[in-house]
Amino acid sequence: MGKYCSTLTITLLFSTCAIFAQPKNYIKWVNPFIGTERMGHTFPGATVPFGAVQLSPDTDTIPYSSNGKYNPDVYKYCAGYQYGDSTIIGFSHTHFSGTGHSDLGDILVMPTVGKLYLNPGTASNTNTGYRSKFSHSNEFAEPNYYRVKLLDYNILAELTTTTRVGLHRYTFPETDSAHIIIDLVHGIYNYPEKNVWTFIRVENDTLITGYRQTSGWARTRTVYFAITFSKPFKTYGIINGDKLIYKGFWRKFNQNTNFPENAGREIRCHFDFSTANHEQVLLKVALSPVSTSGAVENLNAEAPGWDFDAIKKEGQEQWNDELGKIEVETLTDSDKVNFYTSMYHAFLSPTIYMDTDRKYRGLDQNIYTATNFDNYTTFSLWDTYRALHPLFNIIQPKRNVDMVKSMLAHYSQSVHRMLPIWSHYANENWCMIGYHAVSVIADAAVKGNDGFDLPYALMACVQSAKNNWYDGLGYYREFGFVPEDKSGSSVSKTLEYAYDDWCIAQLAKKLDREDIYNEFIRRSYNFQNVFDKSIGFMRPRLSNGSFKTSFNVLSTHGQGFIEGNSWNYSLYVPHNPDALVSMLGGKKQLRAYLDTLFTMHLPDEYFAETEDITRDGLIGNYVHGNEPSHHVPYLYNWTDNPWKTQYWVRTICNLMYQPKPDGLSGNDDCGQMSAWYIFSALGFYPVAPASPNYAIGSPLVTKATIKLENGKTLTISTQNQAKNNVYVQKVLLNGKPYNSYFLNHNDIVSGGEITFIMGDKPKKLK
């Protein structure tokens, strides 16, 4: 009897240890559908962290232009998918997450049965093309896995990925007319001239290769691919829809049926099979920025077999590793879903841009090898310098160094001698304003995440800041501001240039370059030159030095600002809030300004012409749905009522982030909106990246454990956490009272514990 009990005890002990040894499943808290409806512009498909392939359904073919003019309906489809749609046209392999402009949508694949169609048809009548109806009741998504039932064809479609390979699994009904369509015409933000050229080869009865070159947001973008099928196709066709006057002597062949290559601007293909009931046909699509042979090598290196479930599992393990860098406990499951979905969205980009042999296409269109770093692309820097890259300096420091090295490689390949502004796929698209790569570089350096060539980085920053040809920068250097009669959005440019100049000064200070520091710290005060004391707002000036006379502080259109109005942008002095306080007349005046901003009403007419700002993202006149105001709630820390930061941060977290498809109040913008939430849920925020300080807010979590790459752990805990207990009563750092509204970066990366004691009444920390 005693021996039996002892054996049982040992057995139970090992069973218990085995249970506790199981890795935690964070992906169950991720909902990829958050942000797929209305303004979020996210996609629900499969991808791995920072993956080069984003394999996701596209739900319509809205063109970029209609009758020669911009078609505003296309804006909804920046990520290719809108939750409110009822049809799917296929599954393409490249997508941006959360942007307000778009590109990509490469290599669309669609399985069908029955009559062959090589056009997508219409949403109102799917019988006119290859698209299919679907229902959300037959749709499911989680990190690195997506599935949906294509109702028109009774086909179950499943998707998963590696870093460079998309794997499709299609379960067909019994038929002798199964088809897999590959559409090389399709693209996001498409128009007739966007395809510069496409080329395709049938290498054998299971392998095809080719490339697609487009001229869109990126004007010289080439994607090479290799596609392999799990079973041989019995027939195939490659149809060139070009209406060419000259066809050369290729015209002597019938190139439409079983002819192994074609080239043109409008290539669509079909590969035909017979299938038994419930037979699964798989295909793998590998991408490369370099060559078709590179795509084949990527395929063989990352997905040599056909085990769909193993590839799905491996990708989900990658997600669990990344999501587990912050382990949180929350008051509600909804808060946990919001947190881990924000982590998921934050790790979708920037994206890997090199083959497994480390070769990539450079900005000059030549081929390079990334010898001491992983090369990244998709740098939406006007958005992500604010919180995403500062977040990476805490939980992804090695990746962030590689991202900086990627930016420096971009600079070395630039004929303009310019760091990236908004770059993707070996192209600079020049979207938005400022030169915010300098913020990312300086923030990493100042925080000690400086494993890159600092003198070269400083030189690149200085050169970028002295390019007179760039976007009013010459006028800025001449006048100390950008004149509105010389360059539009002049106030926004002046303010953002001034912040960037301060960042360069911080980098110069780290390198003991006093000459550069002095030059750029002077330039960083140029925000004063567009402040009109008579009205208390930032205001556009003209080249004669006068302020623009016709001016409306509420309007977002034609007033000298980009994607914002003077009420919001007048607070954009993140690097010098003390000077802002002084300009406005003191702490009480800043507090009154902020109080009015959050509580006033902004009529629709004032943002009707700005598609990135909608009622969804507004609290009063504060615009959380767009980036320029993201630091604003934290400015109360510089007023006589600092606890109002705590109130508004918690309010924004609860109002602007919801665990549902329309749960984002604006474009996620490559993770910036999500990074704001992550920081704010933890209780602090980087008001001025390139400063080592973070402003304290109101932590939403009950506990968070941050696992740092240096092997240390930071625990953030709250006492008396509750829905109404939004006010910080006391802060303890490693058990000792911490009487400040600001944390230092060293407090975070040194590990230890930060304790927030919460209550339902405001209380000063000092």
Secondary structure, DSSP 8 states (H G I E B T S, - for coil): -HHHHHHHHHHHHHHHHHHHHS----GGG--TTTT-STT-----SB--TT-S--BEEE-----SEETTEE-GGGGGGTTS--TT--EE-EEES---SS-SS-----SEEEEEESS---S---SS-GGGSS-EE--GGGEEEETTEEEEEETTTTEEEEEEE-SSEEEEEEEE-SEEEEEEEEESS--TT--TT-EEEEEEEE-SSSEEEEEEEE-SSSTTEEEEEEEEESS--SEEEEEE----S--GGGGGS--SSS-SEEEESSEEEEEEEEE-TTEEEEEEEEEESS-HHHHHHHHHHH--S--HHHHHHHHHHHHHHHHTTEEEE-SSHHHHHHHHHHHHHHTS-SEE-S-TTSEEE-TTS-EEE-SSS--EE-EEHHHHTTTHHHHHHHH-HHHHHHHHHHHHHHHHH-TT----SEE-SS-B---SSS-THHHHHHHHHHTT---S-HHHHHHHHHHHTT-TTSTTHHHHHHHSS--TTTSSSHHHHHHHHHHHHHHHHHHHHHTT-HHHHHHHHHHTTGGGGGEETTTTEE--B-TTS-B-SS--SS--SSSS-SSS-HHHHTT--TT-HHHHHHHHTSHHHHHHHHHHHHHS---GGGTTT-TT--GGGEETTEETTSGGGTTGGGGGGGSS-THHHHHHHHHHHHHHB-SSTT-BSS--TTTHHHHHHHHHHHTEE-SSTTSSEEEE-----SEEEEE-TTS-EEEEEEES--TT--EEEEEEETTEE---SEEEHHHHHT-EEEEEEEESS-----
